[in-house]
Amino acid sequence: MANDIWVGQNQTYKTLSAAVKASSEGDTIHVGAGTYTNDWTNITHDLKIVGVAGQTHFVATTTPPNGKGMILIDNSYVFFQNNQLACVNVGSGNGAPIVQNSAGDLTIRNCDFHDSQQALRVGGGTDTHWIGSDVLIENSSFSNLGSWGGHGMYISSVETLTVTGCDFSDIHLRHAIKSRALETTVTDNHFQDGATGTASYFVDVPQQGIANITGNTFIKGANASNPNFISYGGEPQFTQYTDNALNVVNNTFYSYETGANAVNNHSPTETAHLAGNSYDGLIVNHAKGLFDESSIGVPVTPDDGTGNAAPTAADDSASYASGMSVTVKDLSNDSD
Protein backbone atom coordinates (compact mmCIF):
# COMPACT_ATOMS: atom_id res chain seq x y z
CA MET A 1 0.00 0.00 0.00
CA ALA A 2 1.39 3.40 -1.02
CA ASN A 3 2.02 5.94 1.75
CA ASP A 4 2.35 9.71 2.04
CA ILE A 5 5.61 11.01 3.49
CA TRP A 6 6.19 14.62 4.48
CA VAL A 7 9.42 16.63 4.33
CA GLY A 8 9.96 20.03 5.91
CA GLN A 9 11.35 22.00 8.81
CA ASN A 10 8.65 20.79 11.18
CA GLN A 11 8.33 17.29 9.77
CA THR A 12 9.95 13.99 10.71
CA TYR A 13 12.12 14.12 7.60
CA LYS A 14 14.10 17.28 7.04
CA THR A 15 15.57 16.33 3.66
CA LEU A 16 14.40 14.62 0.50
CA SER A 17 17.23 12.10 0.70
CA ALA A 18 16.13 10.98 4.19
CA ALA A 19 12.53 10.62 3.04
CA VAL A 20 13.53 8.62 -0.03
CA LYS A 21 15.54 6.19 2.13
CA ALA A 22 12.48 5.68 4.33
CA SER A 23 10.06 5.31 1.42
CA SER A 24 8.68 2.27 -0.36
CA GLU A 25 7.51 1.50 -3.89
CA GLY A 26 4.76 3.88 -5.03
CA ASP A 27 4.90 6.32 -2.11
CA THR A 28 4.30 10.04 -2.53
CA ILE A 29 6.78 12.40 -0.86
CA HIS A 30 5.34 15.86 -0.11
CA VAL A 31 8.10 18.44 0.24
CA GLY A 32 7.31 21.67 2.06
CA ALA A 33 8.29 25.01 0.56
CA GLY A 34 11.82 26.08 1.36
CA THR A 35 15.39 25.66 0.23
CA TYR A 36 17.10 22.28 0.41
CA THR A 37 20.84 22.65 -0.08
CA ASN A 38 23.13 19.84 -1.33
CA ASP A 39 20.38 17.28 -0.76
CA TRP A 40 22.05 14.47 -2.74
CA THR A 41 19.47 11.76 -3.41
CA ASN A 42 19.43 8.29 -5.00
CA ILE A 43 16.11 6.83 -6.15
CA THR A 44 15.77 3.14 -6.98
CA HIS A 45 12.00 2.56 -6.75
CA ASP A 46 8.85 4.24 -8.07
CA LEU A 47 8.06 7.54 -6.33
CA LYS A 48 6.15 10.79 -6.63
CA ILE A 49 7.89 13.92 -5.34
CA VAL A 50 5.55 16.88 -5.00
CA GLY A 51 6.29 20.37 -3.73
CA VAL A 52 3.54 21.74 -1.48
CA ALA A 53 2.64 25.23 -0.22
CA GLY A 54 4.70 26.75 -3.02
CA GLN A 55 7.66 25.48 -4.98
CA THR A 56 10.45 23.76 -3.17
CA HIS A 57 13.97 24.84 -4.11
CA PHE A 58 16.71 22.23 -4.41
CA VAL A 59 20.05 23.95 -4.87
CA ALA A 60 23.67 22.84 -5.03
CA THR A 61 26.47 24.97 -3.62
CA THR A 62 29.23 22.43 -4.25
CA THR A 63 30.02 19.69 -6.75
CA PRO A 64 27.86 16.57 -6.30
CA PRO A 65 29.93 13.76 -4.76
CA ASN A 66 28.69 11.37 -7.47
CA GLY A 67 30.13 13.66 -10.18
CA LYS A 68 26.81 13.68 -12.08
CA GLY A 69 23.89 15.39 -10.45
CA MET A 70 21.73 16.16 -7.46
CA ILE A 71 19.07 13.44 -7.85
CA LEU A 72 20.07 10.12 -9.44
CA ILE A 73 17.39 7.71 -10.70
CA ASP A 74 17.76 4.01 -11.51
CA ASN A 75 15.16 1.48 -12.68
CA SER A 76 12.21 3.54 -11.48
CA TYR A 77 9.19 5.59 -12.49
CA VAL A 78 9.58 8.99 -10.87
CA PHE A 79 7.13 11.90 -10.97
CA PHE A 80 8.24 15.44 -10.04
CA GLN A 81 5.83 18.34 -9.53
CA ASN A 82 6.19 21.91 -8.20
CA ASN A 83 9.94 21.77 -7.66
CA GLN A 84 12.70 24.25 -8.43
CA LEU A 85 16.16 22.77 -9.09
CA ALA A 86 19.32 24.77 -9.62
CA CYS A 87 23.06 25.36 -9.62
CA VAL A 88 24.50 21.92 -10.42
CA ASN A 89 27.96 21.96 -11.97
CA VAL A 90 30.55 19.20 -12.43
CA GLY A 91 34.02 19.03 -13.93
CA SER A 92 32.85 17.31 -17.14
CA GLY A 93 30.54 20.24 -17.89
CA ASN A 94 27.27 18.26 -17.93
CA GLY A 95 26.04 18.33 -14.36
CA ALA A 96 22.24 18.23 -13.94
CA PRO A 97 19.77 18.39 -11.05
CA ILE A 98 18.13 15.18 -12.32
CA VAL A 99 20.10 12.31 -13.88
CA GLN A 100 18.38 9.10 -14.98
CA ASN A 101 20.87 6.28 -15.46
CA SER A 102 18.71 3.31 -16.46
CA ALA A 103 15.30 2.25 -17.75
CA GLY A 104 12.13 3.78 -16.31
CA ASP A 105 9.57 6.50 -16.93
CA LEU A 106 10.12 10.11 -15.88
CA THR A 107 7.42 12.77 -15.60
CA ILE A 108 8.18 16.41 -14.78
CA ARG A 109 5.33 18.88 -14.28
CA ASN A 110 5.38 22.53 -13.24
CA CYS A 111 9.06 22.57 -12.34
CA ASP A 112 11.70 25.27 -12.77
CA PHE A 113 15.29 24.46 -13.79
CA HIS A 114 17.90 27.21 -13.82
CA ASP A 115 21.58 28.06 -13.47
CA SER A 116 22.98 24.57 -14.04
CA GLN A 117 25.09 23.06 -16.79
CA GLN A 118 22.03 20.98 -17.78
CA ALA A 119 18.52 20.58 -16.44
CA LEU A 120 18.15 16.88 -17.20
CA ARG A 121 20.38 14.09 -18.36
CA VAL A 122 18.63 10.87 -19.28
CA GLY A 123 20.07 7.81 -20.94
CA GLY A 124 22.84 5.35 -21.45
CA GLY A 125 24.42 6.50 -24.70
CA THR A 126 23.93 6.83 -28.43
CA ASP A 127 22.98 3.21 -29.23
CA THR A 128 21.29 2.09 -26.00
CA HIS A 129 17.50 1.99 -25.93
CA TRP A 130 15.08 1.28 -23.13
CA ILE A 131 11.94 0.18 -24.94
CA GLY A 132 8.89 1.18 -22.94
CA SER A 133 10.66 4.05 -21.14
CA ASP A 134 9.05 7.45 -21.66
CA VAL A 135 9.92 11.00 -20.60
CA LEU A 136 7.11 13.57 -20.28
CA ILE A 137 7.85 17.21 -19.44
CA GLU A 138 4.93 19.61 -19.00
CA ASN A 139 4.47 23.28 -18.09
CA SER A 140 8.02 23.78 -16.82
CA SER A 141 10.70 26.43 -17.33
CA PHE A 142 14.35 26.15 -18.29
CA SER A 143 16.66 29.15 -18.03
CA ASN A 144 20.35 30.04 -17.87
CA LEU A 145 21.45 26.50 -18.70
CA GLY A 146 24.12 25.04 -20.93
CA SER A 147 27.90 24.96 -21.05
CA TRP A 148 30.67 23.60 -23.23
CA GLY A 149 29.65 20.13 -22.02
CA GLY A 150 25.91 20.40 -21.41
CA HIS A 151 22.64 21.15 -23.22
CA GLY A 152 19.46 22.56 -21.75
CA MET A 153 18.36 18.94 -21.58
CA TYR A 154 19.95 15.79 -23.00
CA ILE A 155 17.65 12.83 -23.53
CA SER A 156 18.87 9.52 -24.94
CA SER A 157 17.94 5.83 -24.69
CA VAL A 158 14.20 6.30 -24.06
CA GLU A 159 11.44 5.32 -26.44
CA THR A 160 9.58 8.63 -26.34
CA LEU A 161 10.25 12.21 -25.26
CA THR A 162 7.36 14.67 -25.02
CA VAL A 163 7.94 18.33 -24.11
CA THR A 164 4.84 20.53 -23.99
CA GLY A 165 3.84 23.91 -22.56
CA CYS A 166 7.38 24.80 -21.46
CA ASP A 167 9.50 27.94 -21.62
CA PHE A 168 13.20 27.95 -22.60
CA SER A 169 15.34 31.07 -22.27
CA ASP A 170 19.01 32.02 -22.09
CA ILE A 171 20.46 28.66 -23.07
CA HIS A 172 24.20 28.87 -23.63
CA LEU A 173 26.53 27.40 -26.29
CA ARG A 174 24.72 24.17 -27.03
CA HIS A 175 21.16 22.99 -27.68
CA ALA A 176 18.01 23.69 -25.68
CA ILE A 177 16.74 20.14 -26.34
CA LYS A 178 18.92 17.31 -27.60
CA SER A 179 16.95 14.12 -28.09
CA ARG A 180 18.05 10.64 -29.13
CA ALA A 181 14.62 9.21 -28.30
CA LEU A 182 13.03 6.99 -30.91
CA GLU A 183 10.12 9.45 -30.99
CA THR A 184 10.40 13.13 -30.05
CA THR A 185 7.37 15.43 -29.64
CA VAL A 186 7.92 19.13 -28.97
CA THR A 187 4.66 21.08 -28.91
CA ASP A 188 3.31 24.44 -27.69
CA ASN A 189 6.58 25.64 -26.14
CA HIS A 190 8.33 29.02 -26.18
CA PHE A 191 12.06 29.26 -26.97
CA GLN A 192 14.08 32.46 -26.90
CA ASP A 193 17.72 33.39 -26.58
CA GLY A 194 16.99 36.66 -24.87
CA ALA A 195 19.70 39.21 -24.13
CA THR A 196 22.39 36.75 -23.05
CA GLY A 197 21.47 33.41 -24.63
CA THR A 198 23.90 31.87 -27.11
CA ALA A 199 22.14 28.61 -27.92
CA SER A 200 23.03 26.47 -30.90
CA TYR A 201 19.93 24.56 -32.09
CA PHE A 202 16.74 24.91 -30.10
CA VAL A 203 15.84 21.31 -31.01
CA ASP A 204 18.43 18.75 -32.12
CA VAL A 205 17.36 15.23 -33.15
CA PRO A 206 20.71 13.83 -34.33
CA GLN A 207 19.84 10.18 -35.03
CA GLN A 208 16.57 10.82 -36.87
CA GLY A 209 13.57 8.84 -35.57
CA ILE A 210 10.07 10.30 -35.49
CA ALA A 211 10.07 14.01 -34.66
CA ASN A 212 6.88 16.08 -34.39
CA ILE A 213 7.60 19.76 -33.73
CA THR A 214 4.35 21.72 -33.63
CA GLY A 215 2.87 24.96 -32.34
CA ASN A 216 6.07 26.39 -30.86
CA THR A 217 7.49 29.91 -30.89
CA PHE A 218 11.23 30.11 -31.62
CA ILE A 219 13.12 33.41 -31.28
CA LYS A 220 16.79 33.26 -32.26
CA GLY A 221 18.93 36.00 -30.71
CA ALA A 222 21.71 38.00 -32.29
CA ASN A 223 24.33 36.29 -30.11
CA ALA A 224 23.35 32.72 -30.98
CA SER A 225 26.22 30.29 -31.53
CA ASN A 226 24.35 28.78 -34.50
CA PRO A 227 21.87 30.65 -36.73
CA ASN A 228 19.67 27.58 -37.30
CA PHE A 229 16.69 26.53 -35.21
CA ILE A 230 16.07 22.78 -35.69
CA SER A 231 18.49 20.03 -36.71
CA TYR A 232 17.59 16.49 -37.80
CA GLY A 233 19.92 13.58 -38.51
CA GLY A 234 23.07 15.60 -37.96
CA GLU A 235 25.27 12.85 -36.50
CA PRO A 236 25.64 10.16 -39.19
CA GLN A 237 28.61 8.68 -37.30
CA PHE A 238 26.02 7.09 -34.97
CA THR A 239 23.31 4.58 -35.87
CA GLN A 240 20.46 6.31 -37.68
CA TYR A 241 17.01 4.97 -36.84
CA THR A 242 14.86 3.19 -39.41
CA ASP A 243 11.38 4.45 -38.42
CA ASN A 244 11.71 8.11 -39.35
CA ALA A 245 9.60 11.21 -39.94
CA LEU A 246 10.16 14.94 -39.45
CA ASN A 247 7.02 17.07 -39.19
CA VAL A 248 7.40 20.81 -38.49
CA VAL A 249 3.93 22.35 -38.32
CA ASN A 250 2.34 25.64 -37.16
CA ASN A 251 5.46 27.08 -35.55
CA THR A 252 6.64 30.70 -35.46
CA PHE A 253 10.29 31.31 -36.37
CA TYR A 254 11.89 34.70 -35.82
CA SER A 255 15.61 35.45 -36.08
CA TYR A 256 17.81 38.33 -35.04
CA GLU A 257 20.80 36.27 -36.23
CA THR A 258 21.77 36.58 -39.89
CA GLY A 259 21.89 33.57 -42.19
CA ALA A 260 19.22 31.58 -40.36
CA ASN A 261 17.51 28.39 -41.52
CA ALA A 262 14.40 27.26 -39.69
CA VAL A 263 15.11 23.57 -40.32
CA ASN A 264 18.45 21.96 -41.11
CA ASN A 265 17.65 18.46 -42.39
CA HIS A 266 20.86 16.46 -42.68
CA SER A 267 19.14 13.20 -43.65
CA PRO A 268 20.01 12.05 -47.17
CA THR A 269 16.75 10.04 -47.45
CA GLU A 270 14.08 11.54 -45.19
CA THR A 271 11.99 14.48 -46.40
CA ALA A 272 11.05 17.09 -43.81
CA HIS A 273 7.36 18.03 -43.96
CA LEU A 274 6.66 21.70 -43.22
CA ALA A 275 3.20 23.26 -43.02
CA GLY A 276 1.59 26.35 -41.53
CA ASN A 277 4.80 27.84 -40.14
CA SER A 278 5.44 31.59 -40.10
CA TYR A 279 8.88 33.08 -40.70
CA ASP A 280 10.23 36.56 -40.08
CA GLY A 281 13.42 38.42 -39.28
CA LEU A 282 16.75 37.46 -40.79
CA ILE A 283 15.79 34.01 -42.05
CA VAL A 284 17.41 32.95 -45.34
CA ASN A 285 15.73 29.59 -45.93
CA HIS A 286 12.74 27.84 -44.48
CA ALA A 287 14.73 24.61 -44.65
CA LYS A 288 17.99 23.11 -45.87
CA GLY A 289 18.13 19.57 -47.24
CA LEU A 290 15.15 17.50 -48.37
CA PHE A 291 11.81 19.14 -47.53
CA ASP A 292 8.34 19.94 -48.79
CA GLU A 293 6.08 22.76 -47.62
CA SER A 294 2.33 22.76 -48.12
CA SER A 295 1.42 26.15 -46.62
CA ILE A 296 2.97 29.17 -44.90
CA GLY A 297 1.54 31.08 -41.97
CA VAL A 298 1.33 34.85 -41.60
CA PRO A 299 4.65 36.32 -40.34
CA VAL A 300 4.54 37.90 -36.91
CA THR A 301 7.02 39.80 -34.76
CA PRO A 302 7.09 38.06 -31.37
CA ASP A 303 8.50 39.82 -28.34
CA ASP A 304 11.93 38.44 -27.49
CA GLY A 305 11.92 40.03 -24.06
CA THR A 306 15.09 42.07 -24.64
CA GLY A 307 13.77 45.28 -26.17
CA ASN A 308 15.47 44.49 -29.48
CA ALA A 309 13.95 46.25 -32.44
CA ALA A 310 12.70 44.07 -35.24
CA PRO A 311 14.87 43.96 -38.38
CA THR A 312 13.92 46.51 -40.99
CA ALA A 313 12.06 45.76 -44.19
CA ALA A 314 15.35 46.12 -46.07
CA ASP A 315 16.97 43.55 -43.81
CA ASP A 316 14.10 41.17 -44.38
CA SER A 317 14.19 41.61 -48.13
CA ALA A 318 17.93 41.09 -48.27
CA SER A 319 17.68 37.97 -46.14
CA TYR A 320 15.69 36.19 -48.84
CA ALA A 321 18.00 37.11 -51.69
CA SER A 322 18.83 34.14 -53.90
CA GLY A 323 22.29 32.68 -53.73
CA MET A 324 23.04 34.05 -50.28
CA SER A 325 25.63 31.91 -48.53
CA VAL A 326 24.90 30.42 -45.13
CA THR A 327 27.52 29.67 -42.51
CA VAL A 328 26.58 26.93 -40.06
CA LYS A 329 28.65 27.07 -36.91
CA ASP A 330 29.55 23.53 -35.90
CA LEU A 331 30.44 22.35 -32.42
CA SER A 332 33.15 19.74 -32.83
CA ASN A 333 32.52 18.17 -29.43
CA ASP A 334 28.76 17.92 -29.90
CA SER A 335 28.48 14.13 -30.08
CA ASP A 336 26.95 13.52 -26.67
N, C-alpha and C positions, 0 to 999 in steps of 0.2 A: 504493500500500500504506500502510495506517494505521500510525503510529508511536506509541510511548510517550515522553513528555517529562516530565522530573522538575524540580520547583521546590523549593528549600529552601536553607537556610544553607550546606550543603555540596554543593550541586548546581551545575551549569553555569549554570542560570538562577535568579536570586535573587528574581524577581518574576513574577507572573502575566502582566503586560503584555509582558515580554520573551519569555516562553515562547509567548504567543499570536502575536507577530510572527514567531517562528521556526517556527511550526507550519504544517501543511498540512491540507487537507480530510480530516476523519474521524479526526484524531489524538486521543489521550487525554492530557490533562495531569494528572499526579499532583502534588498540592501538599502538601508536608510540613507537619505541625502547626506552628503559630506564628502570629504576628501580622504582617499585611502592611498597612502604613499608606499611605493615599493612592495605592493601586496602580491608577491610572486605566487602563482597558482598553477597547479597541475590538475587537469580534469580527465578522468578515465572512465566515466560512466555518464549516462544521459542526465542532463540537468537543464533547468530553466533558471536564469539569473536576471532578476527584475529590479530595477531601481524604483524606489517608492518615495513619496513626498518630495518629488523633484529629482532631477538627475543626480546620480552618484558620479563621483569624479575619481577615476583611477589614474594615478600619475606616477611616473618614474623620475627619480632624481639621481639615479646612478645606473650603471650598466647592469642589465639582468644577469644573475649568476649563471643562467643556462646559455647565455650568449645568443639568444634568439628573440625572446619576447616576454611580456608580462604574464599572459595567460596561455598556457600550452594545453592543447586538446589532442587526445588520442582515442580512437575507436569509440566515438561517442556522438550522440545527437545533442547539440547544445543550442539553446535559445537565449539570446541577449535582448533586453529591452530597457530603454530609458537609462543608458549608461554613457558617461563621457570618459574617453580613454586617451591618454596623451603622453608625450615626451619620452618615447622609447627610442634609444639609440644604441647601436652596437658597433664593434670595430669593423665588421664586414659591410656596413652601410645599409643593411636591410632589416633592422630591428622593427618589430611591430607589436602593438598591444595584444593582438590575438594571433596565435600561430597554431594552425591545425596540421599535425604531422601525419595522420593516417586516416583511413576511411571513416566516414560518418557525415551526417547532415549538419549544416550550420545555418541558423537563422539569426539575422540582426535586424532589429526594428527600433526606430526612433533613437538612434545612438549618434554620438558626436565624436569624431576622431580628428585630432589636430596635433601639430607640432611633433610628429614622429617621422622616422625615416620611411615607414610604411604604416598604413592602417591595419591591413590584414595580409597574412601570408599563409596560403593554403596549398598543400600539395607535396608530392614526392618527386617531382622532376618532369622532364619534357615528355617522356614516353611511359609514364606510369599512370594508370587509370583505375579509379575506384568506381566501378559500375554500380549505380544505385545511390551514389553520394551526390547530394545537391546543396548548393549554396544560394540562399535567398537573402537579399539586402533591401530593406524598405525604409523610406522616409528618414534617411540618415544624412549626416553632413560630413564632409571630408575637406579639411583645409590645412594649408601650410605643411604639406607632406612631400616626400620625395627627396632623393639624394643621388649621389653618383651610383649607389648600389640598390636603391629601392624605388618602387613605383608608389602611386597612391594606394593601389591594392594589386597584389599578384596572386592570381588564382590558377592553379594547375591541378591535374589529376582527377578532378571531379567530373561527373557526367553533365551536370547543368549548372550554370551561373545565371541568376536573374538579379538585375539591379534596377529598381524602380522608385521614382519619387524622391531621388536623392539630389544633393547639391555638392558640387565639387568646385573648389576655388583655391588659387595660389598653390598649385602643384608645381614642383621644381624638378627640372632637368629631364625626368623620364616620363612615363605614361601615367595618366590618371587611373585607367583600368587596363591591366594586361591579363588576358584570359587565354588559358590553354584548355578550357573546358570543351567537351565534345559539342555542347550547345550553349551559346551565349546570347542572352536577351538583355538589352539595355533600352529601357523605355521610360519616357516622361521624366527625364532628369535634366538638370541645369549644370553646364560646365562653363567655367570662365577662368581665364588666367588672372584677371584683375591687374592691379598696379605692379605686383611683384612676381607673379607667376611666370615660370619659364618652361612649362610643360612641353614635352615632345608630342606624341599622339594623345588625344583624349581617350580613344579606344584602340587597343592593339590586340588583334586576334591572329597570332603569328603562325599557327599550324592549321589554319582554315577551320573546318567544322561548320556547323550551322550557326550563323550570326544574324540576329534580328535586331536592328538598331532603329527605333521608331519614336517619334514624338519628342525628341530631345531638343534643347537649345544649346548650341556650341558657340562660344565667343573666344576666338583666338587673339591673344594679346600681342602687342608689338615686340615684346621681349621673349617670345616663345623660342625654344631651342629647335623647333621643327615647325615649318609653316603648314603642315598637313594635319588634318583632323582625325581621320580613321585609317588604320592600316589593316590589311587582310593578307595572310599567307606570306608574311615578310621574312620568315626564317626557314628557307628550304633545306638547310643543313639538318633539320630535325624532321621526323616522320610527319608527313602531311596526311590529314585524315581523309577518309574515302567518302563519307556522307557529308556533303558540303552544300552550303548556300549562303549568299550574302545579300540581305535585304535591308536597304536604307530608305526609310519611308517617313514622310511628314516631319522632317527635322528642319530646324533653322540653323544655318551656318553663317557666321559673320566673322570677318578677319580684319584685324589691324596690322597683321604681318603680311608683307608682300610675298607674292609667289605662291599663294596657298592653293591646295587641292583639297576638296572636301573628302574625297575617298581615294586612297592609294591602294589599288588592288594589284598585288604582286603575283597572284595566281596565274599560271600560264593556261589554265583550262576552265576555271570557274568564272562565269559572267556575274558581275555585280548588278543587282536590280535596284534602280533608283526610281522613286516616284513621290511626287507631292512635296519635295524639299524646296525650301527657299534659300537663296544665296545672296549675300551682299558684302560690301567692303572690298578688300583687296584679294579677291578670289580669282585665280587664273582659270582653273578647270573645275568642273563639277566632279570629275573623276579621272584618274589615270589607270591605264590597263584596260581589261575587258569590262565593258559595262553597257547597259541599256537604260534608257530613261523615258518613262511613259508620260510624265507630266511634271510641271514645275510650279511651285507655290509662289505667292506674291512676296517679293523681298520686303524685309522689315529691318529696322535698326534697333536691336535690343540694347538695353542699358547694360554696360559692362561693369558698372559700379565704381569706375575710376575717374569719371568726369572727362574721359577722352572724347574729343569731337569725332563725329563720323567722318570717314574719308570723303573728299569732295567728288562731285560728279566727274570731274576730269580724271581723278584717280581711278574711279570705278570704270570709266570708259577705257582707260589705258590698260587696266588689269585684264581685260578680255581681248586685248590685241592678239591677232594670230601670230604664231611663231615665237611668242615670248618664251624664253628659257626659264626653267624652274630648277632651283637648287634644293635638294632634299638633304637636310643635315642628318647624318647617320651617327648612331652611337655604337662604337665598335664593341663595347662590352655589354650590349643589350641582348644577351642570349639567355637570360634567366627570367 
